[in-house]
Amino acid sequence: HLSGGQKTRALLARLLLERPDLLILDEPTNHLDIQAVEWLESALKAWPGALLVVSHDRYFLDKVVDRIWEMSRGGIELYRGSYSHYVQQRQERWERRQKEFAAFKERMERELDYIRRNIAGQNTLQAQGKLKRITRELKAVHAGGLGAIQGQNWSQALRQLDISSGEWDVAAATEAIRTLPQPQNRPPRLNLRLATTQRSGDLVLRSEDLSIGYPGNPLFRAEDIELRRQEIAALIGPNGTGKTTFLRTILGELPPLSGRVRLGASLRVGYFAQAHERLNPQSTVIDELTRYHPMPLSEARTHLARYLLRGDDVYKQVGMLSGGERGRLALAVLALEGANFLLLDEPTNHLDIPAQEVLQEVLEQFDGTILMVSHDRYLVDRLATQIWDLADGCLRIFQGPYQDFIAERDAAREAARLAAQAQVQEEREERANQSLSKNARQQREKALADLEQQITNLEEQAARQVEALQTATLTQDFGKIQNLSIEYAETQQHLERLMQEWEDFLHEEQ
């Protein structure tokens, strides 16, 4: 059985091999670890065709897209630029619409004040004309929002909206102004609150000579850790390396293989589980909340409403909830813990972008300490004060924000690449300086011919693998897609090595 991440990688590999003119991806980074997402970003940046992607991965959107289509109850709005540009433009639009609405309402009230004062006086005709005009404007705004009267003439508005029937008196116009629909800018937002009930000690977590895993299956060793109050550590690494196991070890649910973990004084730990396995799928939403935190029904409903779990939603079985709804319920439970040390395992999984933004704001203001496992690089980039990098069986501690960690990692990779390149060049020059005997030259020509034959064989093998992938795609054989994708990648890597050897041969002949 393939994991969600393996299926995603297999399908992405197949799509990239097909090289269509238009590539449509629906949440392509779901279930992928950071390393896999970075690979996907590199592939899509070099993509020659058009790309349409649905994603809640803000960092991914920042790296890949150059325009945003935002869907809301009011339709689709277009923004140019990356996700960061979109956030700025969206805020500016919201603020502009609020100002335009306030100015329109103020103008309507001024006009109505004039009408009241003059409707029965010497300026009756002017007042009646104004009343007729504002009646049409108010009807248009009630029917189609403020945008219905902006940038178009009345003939256009009359064609698009049914605003022609009936005249209003002063009382009707007054009521229409009072009930003007506010601009529908922001979607419903979580009202998440994470308050601590007591201050922890300055030292929150310390480890010594720590080894994590299971008997007979060690996962990794860790550098000695010291996490202090109000720090935010982000634990990152490939899937399956032991991140969740580490959190369970900190919680005391699993013993370390060796070494020890020590928690500080006055700690109250709150845990958000990635799979929400602590929630009972047979329980209703409201029963699950009150199981952890007994309270009157009215208070429970009010609390759940802050997490957009309203009305009949509170009587749904937990097992029937969507991933996003389960995530919001888990946050609703966590918010009542009063914890001062949060262990968060993929807290933004299944949350839409507005919910992610609220969670980020709340965590930024949290008066405690946070250790989070996350593939959400946008969240890690905004919050983390240190990065715990788990790779190759070792947990390394980087003191500093995510951008500094990435810069140091990329610099090390570039230095290694340049060193390898210099080594290849040095070996090439040494071989070029050696005099070749006639026999040696004949052997060299034979080796070159053998190399060219190997390249031809591999190119034919790659073509057969592409055909097999297309057949497996038609039959939805995900296991075969996965295996063939791996084999094709290995063939391509082998082919690239042989092509490099072939180029080296030619350079040495010159």
VEXZAZA-595582 format. One record per residue (C-alpha): residue number from 1; z, x, y. Coordinates in nm, 2 decimals. Example, Ala and Ser with C-alpha at 12.3 -4.5 7.8 and 13.67 -1.06 7.14 Angstrom:
# VEXZAZA-595582
R,nr,w,u,v
R,1,0.78,1.23,-0.45
R,2,0.71,1.37,-0.11
//
This chain:
# VEXZAZA-595582
R,nr,w,u,v
R,1,0.00,0.00,0.00
R,2,-0.09,0.13,0.34
R,3,0.15,0.12,0.64
R,4,0.04,-0.06,0.96
R,5,-0.02,0.28,1.12
R,6,-0.24,0.40,0.83
R,7,-0.45,0.08,0.84
R,8,-0.49,0.12,1.21
R,9,-0.60,0.48,1.18
R,10,-0.85,0.39,0.90
R,11,-1.00,0.11,1.10
R,12,-1.02,0.32,1.42
R,13,-1.19,0.61,1.23
R,14,-1.45,0.37,1.09
R,15,-1.52,0.22,1.43
R,16,-1.56,0.56,1.59
R,17,-1.80,0.67,1.32
R,18,-2.02,0.37,1.38
R,19,-2.06,0.46,1.76
R,20,-2.14,0.11,1.89
R,21,-2.25,0.04,2.24
R,22,-1.94,-0.18,2.30
R,23,-1.61,-0.10,2.14
R,24,-1.35,-0.38,2.15
R,25,-0.99,-0.28,2.06
R,26,-0.69,-0.52,2.02
R,27,-0.36,-0.34,2.06
R,28,-0.50,-0.01,1.91
R,29,-0.18,0.19,1.96
R,30,0.04,-0.05,1.77
R,31,0.21,0.13,1.48
R,32,0.07,0.47,1.59
R,33,0.30,0.76,1.67
R,34,0.25,0.97,1.99
R,35,0.04,1.24,1.81
R,36,-0.21,0.97,1.68
R,37,-0.22,0.80,2.02
R,38,-0.30,1.12,2.20
R,39,-0.59,1.18,1.95
R,40,-0.72,0.83,2.02
R,41,-0.70,0.88,2.40
R,42,-0.90,1.20,2.37
R,43,-1.17,1.03,2.15
R,44,-1.19,0.73,2.39
R,45,-1.21,0.95,2.70
R,46,-1.52,1.11,2.55
R,47,-1.66,0.77,2.44
R,48,-2.01,0.73,2.58
R,49,-2.03,0.35,2.54
R,50,-1.84,0.06,2.70
R,51,-1.48,-0.01,2.60
R,52,-1.28,-0.34,2.62
R,53,-0.92,-0.30,2.52
R,54,-0.62,-0.54,2.49
R,55,-0.30,-0.33,2.52
R,56,0.06,-0.34,2.63
R,57,0.07,0.04,2.62
R,58,0.10,0.13,2.99
R,59,0.07,0.51,2.94
R,60,-0.24,0.46,2.72
R,61,-0.40,0.23,2.99
R,62,-0.32,0.50,3.25
R,63,-0.51,0.76,3.05
R,64,-0.81,0.56,2.93
R,65,-0.92,0.26,3.15
R,66,-1.07,0.25,3.50
R,67,-1.02,-0.12,3.57
R,68,-0.78,-0.39,3.47
R,69,-0.84,-0.76,3.39
R,70,-0.51,-0.94,3.42
R,71,-0.48,-1.27,3.24
R,72,-0.24,-1.53,3.38
R,73,-0.20,-1.91,3.40
R,74,-0.42,-1.90,3.70
R,75,-0.71,-1.73,3.52
R,76,-0.83,-1.37,3.53
R,77,-0.78,-1.13,3.82
R,78,-0.97,-0.80,3.85
R,79,-0.83,-0.47,3.96
R,80,-1.00,-0.13,3.99
R,81,-0.84,0.19,3.88
R,82,-0.58,0.29,3.62
R,83,-0.26,0.10,3.52
R,84,-0.06,0.27,3.80
R,85,-0.32,0.17,4.06
R,86,-0.31,-0.18,3.92
R,87,0.07,-0.20,3.96
R,88,0.04,-0.10,4.33
R,89,-0.25,-0.33,4.40
R,90,-0.08,-0.62,4.22
R,91,0.24,-0.58,4.43
R,92,0.03,-0.57,4.75
R,93,-0.15,-0.89,4.64
R,94,0.17,-1.07,4.57
R,95,0.32,-0.98,4.91
R,96,-0.01,-1.07,5.09
R,97,-0.01,-1.41,4.92
R,98,0.35,-1.48,5.01
R,99,0.28,-1.40,5.38
R,100,-0.04,-1.61,5.38
R,101,0.15,-1.90,5.23
R,102,0.44,-1.87,5.48
R,103,0.19,-1.85,5.77
R,104,0.00,-2.16,5.64
R,105,0.32,-2.36,5.60
R,106,0.43,-2.26,5.95
R,107,0.10,-2.37,6.10
R,108,0.11,-2.70,5.92
R,109,0.46,-2.76,6.05
R,110,0.35,-2.68,6.41
R,111,0.06,-2.91,6.38
R,112,0.28,-3.19,6.24
R,113,0.53,-3.14,6.52
R,114,0.25,-3.19,6.78
R,115,0.13,-3.50,6.59
R,116,0.48,-3.66,6.59
R,117,0.52,-3.61,6.96
R,118,0.18,-3.74,7.05
R,119,0.07,-4.00,6.79
R,120,0.19,-4.29,7.01
R,121,0.14,-4.13,7.35
R,122,-0.15,-4.04,7.58
R,123,-0.29,-3.79,7.33
R,124,-0.32,-4.03,7.04
R,125,-0.68,-3.95,6.96
R,126,-0.61,-3.57,6.95
R,127,-0.30,-3.63,6.73
R,128,-0.50,-3.86,6.49
R,129,-0.77,-3.59,6.47
R,130,-0.51,-3.32,6.39
R,131,-0.35,-3.55,6.13
R,132,-0.69,-3.61,5.96
R,133,-0.76,-3.23,5.95
R,134,-0.43,-3.12,5.82
R,135,-0.44,-3.40,5.56
R,136,-0.76,-3.25,5.42
R,137,-0.61,-2.90,5.42
R,138,-0.29,-3.01,5.25
R,139,-0.48,-3.21,4.99
R,140,-0.70,-2.91,4.92
R,141,-0.40,-2.67,4.88
R,142,-0.22,-2.92,4.66
R,143,-0.53,-2.95,4.44
R,144,-0.64,-2.59,4.42
R,145,-0.39,-2.36,4.58
R,146,-0.42,-2.17,4.91
R,147,-0.73,-2.00,4.79
R,148,-0.91,-2.33,4.80
R,149,-0.94,-2.32,5.18
R,150,-0.97,-1.94,5.22
R,151,-1.32,-1.80,5.28
R,152,-1.51,-2.12,5.25
R,153,-1.62,-2.42,5.46
R,154,-1.51,-2.77,5.41
R,155,-1.83,-2.88,5.24
R,156,-1.76,-2.63,4.96
R,157,-1.40,-2.75,4.93
R,158,-1.51,-3.11,4.91
R,159,-1.76,-3.03,4.63
R,160,-1.51,-2.84,4.43
R,161,-1.20,-3.05,4.47
R,162,-1.13,-3.43,4.48
R,163,-0.97,-3.45,4.83
R,164,-1.17,-3.72,5.00
R,165,-0.98,-4.04,4.89
R,166,-0.73,-4.20,5.13
R,167,-0.57,-4.11,5.46
R,168,-0.21,-4.00,5.51
R,169,0.04,-4.10,5.77
R,170,0.29,-3.87,5.93
R,171,0.55,-3.94,5.65
R,172,0.30,-3.85,5.37
R,173,0.20,-3.53,5.55
R,174,0.56,-3.43,5.60
R,175,0.62,-3.48,5.22
R,176,0.31,-3.28,5.14
R,177,0.43,-2.99,5.35
R,178,0.77,-3.00,5.19
R,179,0.62,-2.99,4.84
R,180,0.35,-2.73,4.89
R,181,0.30,-2.53,4.57
R,182,0.42,-2.18,4.59
R,183,0.17,-1.91,4.50
R,184,0.19,-1.85,4.12
R,185,0.21,-1.47,4.15
R,186,0.46,-1.34,3.90
R,187,0.49,-1.46,3.54
R,188,0.83,-1.58,3.42
R,189,1.06,-1.28,3.41
R,190,1.34,-1.19,3.18
R,191,1.68,-1.19,3.36
R,192,1.82,-0.90,3.15
R,193,2.16,-0.77,3.24
R,194,2.33,-0.47,3.07
R,195,2.68,-0.42,3.20
R,196,2.94,-0.18,3.05
R,197,3.30,-0.30,3.00
R,198,3.46,0.04,3.02
R,199,3.37,0.40,3.12
R,200,3.31,0.64,2.85
R,201,3.43,1.00,2.84
R,202,3.20,1.27,2.99
R,203,3.11,1.40,2.64
R,204,2.92,1.13,2.45
R,205,2.77,1.30,2.15
R,206,2.79,1.65,2.00
R,207,2.65,1.79,1.67
R,208,2.69,2.12,1.49
R,209,2.47,2.26,1.21
R,210,2.34,1.92,1.14
R,211,2.10,1.84,0.86
R,212,1.97,1.48,0.82
R,213,1.82,1.30,0.52
R,214,1.91,1.17,0.17
R,215,2.04,1.35,-0.14
R,216,1.74,1.53,-0.28
R,217,1.53,1.44,0.02
R,218,1.62,1.64,0.33
R,219,1.43,1.53,0.64
R,220,1.51,1.78,0.92
R,221,1.76,2.02,1.07
R,222,1.87,1.98,1.43
R,223,1.95,2.22,1.70
R,224,2.31,2.18,1.82
R,225,2.32,1.87,2.05
R,226,2.54,1.79,2.35
R,227,2.47,1.46,2.52
R,228,2.68,1.38,2.83
R,229,2.76,1.06,3.01
R,230,2.47,0.89,3.20
R,231,2.21,1.11,3.04
R,232,1.90,0.95,2.88
R,233,1.76,1.13,2.57
R,234,1.43,1.03,2.42
R,235,1.38,1.11,2.05
R,236,1.01,1.15,1.98
R,237,0.81,1.25,1.67
R,238,0.56,1.14,1.41
R,239,0.62,0.84,1.20
R,240,0.83,0.90,0.88
R,241,1.01,1.21,1.01
R,242,1.36,1.05,1.01
R,243,1.42,0.92,1.36
R,244,1.57,0.59,1.25
R,245,1.77,0.77,0.98
R,246,1.92,0.99,1.25
R,247,2.03,0.68,1.45
R,248,2.19,0.54,1.14
R,249,2.37,0.87,1.08
R,250,2.51,0.86,1.44
R,251,2.63,0.50,1.37
R,252,2.81,0.62,1.06
R,253,2.60,0.42,0.82
R,254,2.47,0.73,0.65
R,255,2.65,1.07,0.61
R,256,2.47,1.39,0.72
R,257,2.36,1.62,0.45
R,258,2.54,1.90,0.62
R,259,2.71,1.97,0.95
R,260,2.88,1.70,1.16
R,261,2.82,1.45,1.44
R,262,3.11,1.39,1.68
R,263,3.12,1.09,1.92
R,264,3.31,1.11,2.25
R,265,3.61,0.91,2.37
R,266,3.61,0.55,2.48
R,267,3.27,0.48,2.34
R,268,3.14,0.13,2.28
R,269,2.80,0.16,2.10
R,270,2.52,-0.09,2.13
R,271,2.24,-0.07,1.87
R,272,1.89,-0.22,1.91
R,273,1.71,-0.20,1.57
R,274,1.34,-0.15,1.56
R,275,1.27,-0.41,1.29
R,276,1.55,-0.64,1.42
R,277,1.68,-0.64,1.07
R,278,2.03,-0.72,1.19
R,279,1.91,-1.07,1.29
R,280,1.94,-1.33,1.01
R,281,1.59,-1.48,0.96
R,282,1.75,-1.80,0.82
R,283,1.97,-1.87,1.12
R,284,1.86,-2.05,1.44
R,285,1.83,-1.86,1.76
R,286,2.14,-2.02,1.92
R,287,2.35,-1.98,1.60
R,288,2.25,-1.62,1.58
R,289,2.37,-1.55,1.93
R,290,2.70,-1.73,1.88
R,291,2.75,-1.56,1.55
R,292,2.78,-1.23,1.74
R,293,2.93,-1.37,2.05
R,294,3.11,-1.71,2.01
R,295,3.07,-1.93,2.33
R,296,3.01,-2.29,2.43
R,297,2.67,-2.43,2.36
R,298,2.59,-2.48,2.73
R,299,2.67,-2.11,2.80
R,300,2.46,-1.99,2.51
R,301,2.16,-2.19,2.62
R,302,2.20,-2.06,2.97
R,303,2.22,-1.70,2.84
R,304,1.92,-1.74,2.62
R,305,1.71,-1.90,2.90
R,306,1.75,-1.56,3.08
R,307,1.54,-1.42,2.80
R,308,1.28,-1.69,2.82
R,309,1.42,-1.87,2.51
R,310,1.44,-2.22,2.64
R,311,1.43,-2.59,2.53
R,312,1.36,-2.64,2.16
R,313,1.31,-2.26,2.11
R,314,1.68,-2.21,2.07
R,315,1.67,-2.43,1.75
R,316,1.39,-2.23,1.59
R,317,1.47,-2.02,1.28
R,318,1.48,-1.65,1.37
R,319,1.22,-1.59,1.09
R,320,0.97,-1.82,1.26
R,321,0.99,-1.63,1.59
R,322,0.71,-1.40,1.71
R,323,0.78,-1.03,1.74
R,324,0.83,-1.06,2.11
R,325,1.07,-1.35,2.08
R,326,1.27,-1.16,1.82
R,327,1.28,-0.86,2.05
R,328,1.41,-1.08,2.34
R,329,1.67,-1.24,2.11
R,330,1.79,-0.89,2.01
R,331,1.82,-0.79,2.38
R,332,2.01,-1.11,2.45
R,333,2.26,-1.02,2.18
R,334,2.28,-0.66,2.30
R,335,2.34,-0.76,2.66
R,336,2.67,-0.92,2.56
R,337,2.80,-0.61,2.38
R,338,2.94,-0.45,2.70
R,339,2.83,-0.11,2.54
R,340,2.84,0.21,2.73
R,341,2.63,0.41,2.48
R,342,2.30,0.25,2.38
R,343,2.10,0.34,2.07
R,344,1.76,0.19,2.11
R,345,1.50,0.21,1.83
R,346,1.16,0.12,1.98
R,347,1.30,-0.12,2.23
R,348,0.96,-0.21,2.38
R,349,0.78,-0.30,2.05
R,350,0.63,-0.65,2.07
R,351,0.73,-0.69,2.44
R,352,0.46,-0.78,2.69
R,353,0.42,-0.57,3.00
R,354,0.63,-0.79,3.23
R,355,0.92,-0.77,2.98
R,356,0.87,-0.40,2.94
R,357,0.89,-0.36,3.32
R,358,1.22,-0.56,3.34
R,359,1.37,-0.36,3.05
R,360,1.27,-0.03,3.23
R,361,1.43,-0.15,3.55
R,362,1.75,-0.25,3.38
R,363,1.78,0.08,3.18
R,364,1.72,0.28,3.50
R,365,2.03,0.11,3.65
R,366,2.24,0.12,3.34
R,367,2.58,0.28,3.40
R,368,2.61,0.45,3.07
R,369,2.43,0.68,2.82
R,370,2.11,0.61,2.63
R,371,1.95,0.76,2.32
R,372,1.62,0.59,2.25
R,373,1.36,0.64,1.99
R,374,1.03,0.54,2.14
R,375,0.65,0.59,2.12
R,376,0.63,0.42,2.47
R,377,0.55,0.73,2.67
R,378,0.55,0.53,3.00
R,379,0.92,0.44,2.94
R,380,1.00,0.79,2.82
R,381,0.83,0.94,3.13
R,382,1.02,0.71,3.37
R,383,1.37,0.74,3.21
R,384,1.43,1.04,2.99
R,385,1.64,1.33,3.13
R,386,1.59,1.53,2.81
R,387,1.34,1.52,2.52
R,388,1.45,1.55,2.15
R,389,1.13,1.66,1.98
R,390,1.13,1.61,1.60
R,391,0.85,1.79,1.42
R,392,0.79,2.02,1.12
R,393,1.14,1.95,0.98
R,394,1.32,2.06,1.30
R,395,1.48,1.87,1.59
R,396,1.44,2.07,1.91
R,397,1.61,1.98,2.24
R,398,1.42,2.01,2.56
R,399,1.63,1.98,2.88
R,400,1.41,1.81,3.13
R,401,1.18,1.51,3.19
R,402,0.88,1.42,2.97
R,403,0.61,1.56,3.21
R,404,0.78,1.91,3.20
R,405,0.80,1.89,2.82
R,406,0.43,1.80,2.80
R,407,0.34,2.08,3.04
R,408,0.53,2.34,2.84
R,409,0.39,2.21,2.51
R,410,0.03,2.22,2.64
R,411,0.08,2.57,2.79
R,412,0.20,2.70,2.45
R,413,-0.10,2.54,2.27
R,414,-0.35,2.69,2.52
R,415,-0.19,3.03,2.49
R,416,-0.22,3.01,2.11
R,417,-0.58,2.90,2.14
R,418,-0.67,3.19,2.37
R,419,-0.49,3.44,2.14
R,420,-0.69,3.31,1.84
R,421,-1.01,3.33,2.04
R,422,-0.94,3.69,2.15
R,423,-0.87,3.78,1.79
R,424,-1.20,3.64,1.68
R,425,-1.38,3.82,1.95
R,426,-1.21,4.15,1.87
R,427,-1.31,4.12,1.50
R,428,-1.66,4.03,1.60
R,429,-1.69,4.34,1.81
R,430,-1.55,4.56,1.54
R,431,-1.81,4.43,1.29
R,432,-2.09,4.47,1.55
R,433,-1.99,4.84,1.60
R,434,-2.02,4.92,1.23
R,435,-2.35,5.07,1.11
R,436,-2.50,4.87,0.83
R,437,-2.68,5.04,0.54
R,438,-3.00,4.88,0.41
R,439,-2.81,4.75,0.11
R,440,-2.54,4.61,0.33
R,441,-2.80,4.44,0.54
R,442,-2.96,4.28,0.23
R,443,-2.62,4.16,0.13
R,444,-2.57,4.02,0.48
R,445,-2.90,3.83,0.47
R,446,-2.81,3.68,0.13
R,447,-2.47,3.58,0.26
R,448,-2.64,3.41,0.56
R,449,-2.87,3.22,0.33
R,450,-2.58,3.11,0.11
R,451,-2.40,3.00,0.43
R,452,-2.69,2.79,0.55
R,453,-2.72,2.63,0.21
R,454,-2.35,2.54,0.22
R,455,-2.40,2.38,0.56
R,456,-2.69,2.17,0.43
R,457,-2.49,2.05,0.13
R,458,-2.20,1.95,0.36
R,459,-2.42,1.76,0.60
R,460,-2.56,1.56,0.30
R,461,-2.20,1.50,0.18
R,462,-2.10,1.37,0.53
R,463,-2.39,1.13,0.53
R,464,-2.29,0.99,0.19
R,465,-1.93,0.95,0.31
R,466,-2.05,0.75,0.62
R,467,-2.25,0.52,0.39
R,468,-1.94,0.47,0.16
R,469,-1.72,0.40,0.47
R,470,-1.96,0.13,0.58
R,471,-1.96,-0.03,0.23
R,472,-1.58,-0.02,0.22
R,473,-1.56,-0.18,0.56
R,474,-1.77,-0.48,0.44
R,475,-1.54,-0.53,0.14
R,476,-1.22,-0.48,0.36
R,477,-1.10,-0.22,0.11
R,478,-0.84,-0.06,0.34
R,479,-0.72,0.19,0.09
R,480,-1.07,0.32,0.03
R,481,-1.13,0.33,0.41
R,482,-0.82,0.54,0.45
R,483,-0.92,0.79,0.18
R,484,-1.28,0.81,0.29
R,485,-1.17,0.87,0.65
R,486,-0.95,1.16,0.54
R,487,-1.23,1.30,0.33
R,488,-1.48,1.27,0.61
R,489,-1.25,1.44,0.85
R,490,-1.20,1.73,0.61
R,491,-1.58,1.76,0.55
R,492,-1.63,1.77,0.93
R,493,-1.36,2.04,0.97
R,494,-1.52,2.24,0.69
R,495,-1.86,2.20,0.84
R,496,-1.73,2.31,1.19
R,497,-1.58,2.63,1.03
R,498,-1.91,2.71,0.85
R,499,-2.11,2.65,1.17
R,500,-1.88,2.88,1.36
R,501,-1.94,3.15,1.09
R,502,-2.31,3.09,1.11
R,503,-2.30,3.14,1.49
R,504,-2.09,3.45,1.44
R,505,-2.36,3.59,1.21
R,506,-2.63,3.53,1.47
R,507,-2.42,3.70,1.75
R,508,-2.36,4.00,1.54
R,509,-2.73,4.04,1.47
R,510,-2.80,4.06,1.85
//
